[in-house]
Amino acid sequence: MRYRLLRDDDRSVATMSEDLEGELAATTWARAWLEDHADHDRYRLEPTGGTRPMQMIRTAAGQWYAIPIAAETERA
């Protein structure tokens, strides 16, 4: 499955992955890309296949965390 990273503030596409096998591979890929290229503290990691997206958040210490976005939150 392919994934894309979007800036959370304006939903512009930052980058798109090649085919990855599952969420673990996607979050690993996203963290690596964000460590080198991020110009914002919040991104959204979305699979192109329509499964649950994740919020990527950089802490004050510079670590990136992936937090799944619940369907209820998505509609709000």
N, C-alpha and C positions, 0 to 999 in steps of 0.2 A: 504494500500500500504506500502511496505517496502522501507526504505531509507538507503543510506550508506554515510558515511563521508570519504572523501579522503583528504590526505594532498595535498595542492595545488602545492608544489614544485616537488614532484615525483609521484603524483597520486596513492600512496599506500593507501590501505583501512585501515582506523583507526578503524572503528566500523560499525556495521550494526544494524538497528532498528528492532523491532518487527513490526507487522502491525499497522499503524497509519492512522488516518482519516484526510487527507488533509495537506496542507502546514503549517497551523498554528500549528497543533500538531507536525509536523516534525521540524519546527524551534524551538519550545519550547523544544522538546527532544534534538535537536542538541546543543542548548545553554547550557542546563543543563550538557550534557556530556562534552562539551568543557570547561566549567568552572572548572571541576574537573580533566580533563585528557589531555588537549591540551599542546603540546610541540612545537607549531608553531603558527604564527599569522594569517595564511590563510588556510582555508579548503574549500572543495567543497561539497555541500549537493546535492546528486543525488537520485531521485526516481528510483526504479527499473522498473517502468512502462513506462518509456520513455517520461515523461513530462519535463518541463523546469527545469534545475538545478539552484542552487543558490550558490553564493560565500558567505562564512562566514568569516568575517573580525573582528579581535580584535583591538580595538582602544588603544591608549596610556593609557587611563584611565581604560582599562581592560574590556570594554563592548563589546559584540558580536553583530554584525549586519549581517542580511541576505539580500543580494542584488541579485535579479533575473538576470540571464545571458541571454541576448537577443540572438536570433538565429543568427543574423548577427555577433555578437561578437564571438559566438561559432565557426563559420566557419573561422574566421580570423586567 
